[in-house]
Amino acid sequence: MKEKRLIFVTSPPACGKTKLSKKLATAIKHIVYLDKDTLIPLSKQIFAVAGQPYNRSSDFFEKEIRDYEYDVIMDLAFEAIKYEDLVMVNAPFTREIRDDEYIASLREKLKEYGAKLTVVWIVTDPEVCHQRMIDRGSDRDTWKLENWEQYLSTVNFTIPENLRDSEDENSLLLYYNSTDELAEESFKKLMSFFEEFE
């Protein structure tokens, strides 16, 4: 049986997750693509019903919404991997990817599906992310942009080396995205990995 892969495309916000994910999903045959941002309309409704201002950096979001979004997108991913060899999830996974217990548990669960985890980490300069956040003009970034230094102090841009598995050379793949030239070269390297699934 061909080995299945659950792929996380992840990084801090505005590093280029969605652009890369959609480019990969277009280039690769037979892949299920899931974007956690698809759940945002439901989350906005929770804010509205609760009479809370829409702020994805708020205590309310952290307590009442955040983890449930991840639970739902992961449930969808596990449902999908029953039927397809490649499932890709586009989400920050800010805390999860640096939580060794979470990753170990995830890898054990994936074994039940004959699958392994590959994380594509997007390496981007924080100021490049800042400008991209300004350019995209999304209401989810309002608080971040108004409180940039405070927000920046809570974000970890370092490569999550804890994800490297000595028994799996494809456990952590890097995509450099501070310039178009770096991005193009990194994309070619990523595609060489996915060729084995063609």
N, C-alpha and C positions, 0 to 999 in steps of 0.2 A: 504493500500500500504506500502510495506517495505520502511523504511527510507533510502535514498541514502546518500552517503558520498563522498565528495571530500577530498582527503588526500594529504597533502603536506609532503614530507619527505625532511627536510631542516636542514641546518647548514652552517657554514663557509666551504670553500673548503677543501677537503682532510680529512674530519671528518668521511667519510664512508657512504655517502648518496647512492651512486650507489650500493655498496655491499649489504646494508640493503634493498634497494628498490627491487633489483632483487631477494633477498632471500624471501621477502614478496610476491612478484608477483608470485614466484614459489609455495609457500606454500598455497596461497589463491586461491580458485576457483572463476571464474567469476569476474575478475578484469581487468581493462584497465590500462596499465602502460605506462606513457609518461615520457621521459627523455629530459630535455631541451638541453643537450649536443648533441642530435641528430641534432640540428640546426647549430652546429659549422661549418660544411663544407660550408653552405650558408654564414655564417658570414665571414669565411676566404675569400670567393670570393669577398665580399664587400670590405674588406681590400685591396685585390689585384687590383680590378677595380679602387679603389680610390687612388692607389699608396701609401698606408699607410703600415708601418711595422705592422706585426701581433703582437698586444699587447692588451690583453683583460683588461689591467689596464689603458689604455690610455684615454685621453680626447676624442679622436675620437670615441673609442668604446662606451664611456658613452653617447656621443651626438647622434651618428648615428646608433648604433646597439642595445645596451643593452635593452632598453625598448621595442623595436620591437620584440626581442626574447621572452620576457615575454608575450607580447600581443598575439603572435602566439601560444605559448604553452597553454595559457589560453583559447583561442578560440577552440583549439583542445579538451581541457578538457571539456568545456561546450557542445561541440558537442557529446562527448563520453557519458556524463552523461545522455543524453536523452535515451540511450539504455542499460546502465548497472548501477547496484547499487553502484559499487565501482570504482572510478577513482583515480589513484595515480599519482602525479606529483613529479618528482625528480628534484629539482632546489634549489639554495641558497636562493632566495627571500630575499636577504640581507636587502633591505630597506623596502620592502612591509610588512613583518611580524611585523615590529615595527611601522608601520603607521596605527594608529587606524582608520583613515578615510577610508583607503583602505580596511582594514579588515571588517569594518562595511558595506561598500558598497558591498563587496564580499558576505558576509553572507546574505544580502538582496537579491542579485541576485540569490543566491543558493535556496532561499525559492521558487522562481518561478519554480524550478525543483524538489521541494520536497526533498531538500538535505541540509545537514549541512557540516560544515568545521571541519576537524580534522587535526591538525598539529603534526607531529612526529618530535620533535626536538632532534638532536643528540648531546649529551653532551660529549665533547672530550677535553682533555688537549691540549693546543696550540702546545706544543713541540711534542706531538704524531702526530698531523697534519703535522708539519714541516717535520718529518721523513718520513711520508707516501707520502708527496709531492715529496721528494727526491727520494724515492723508485719507484714511478710510472713514473718518467721521462717524463712527458708530456710537450710539447712546450707551452701549455697554462699557465704553472707555471714558465716559465723562468724568467720573470720580478720579480715575487713574491720572488723567491728564491735568486735572485741577490740583492734584496732590502728588505730582510726579516723584519728587524726592522721597516722600513717605512711602509711596507705592514701590519704588525701586528698592528700598531697603528690605522689602519683604519677598523679593523675587531672587531666585537662585539661577544664574545663567551658566554656572559651571557644568561641565559634562558629567553626567551621572555614571561614574566609573563602576559603581556598585552593581550595575546591570550586566557587566561582562561575566559570561559563563565560560569557564576554562574548557568545558566540553562542547561548546558551541561557538564557533568563530563568528557566527552571524547573529549573536544575541544583541549586540549593540552596533548600529551603523550610524555614521555621522554624515550630516548634510550641511555644508558650509554655505551660508546664505547672506553674507553681508554685502556681496557684490554680485552682479549678473554673471561675471566670469567664473567666480567660485561656485556659484549655484549650478552653472552648466556642467562644469567638470564633475561636481559631486553627483549630479543626476545620472551621468553616464556610469559612474561607479555603482550607484544603486541599481540601475537597470541590469548590470552584469550579474547581480545576485538574483534578481527576479527571473532571469532567463531560464533558470533550471525548472521553473514551473510552467514553461510554455509547452 
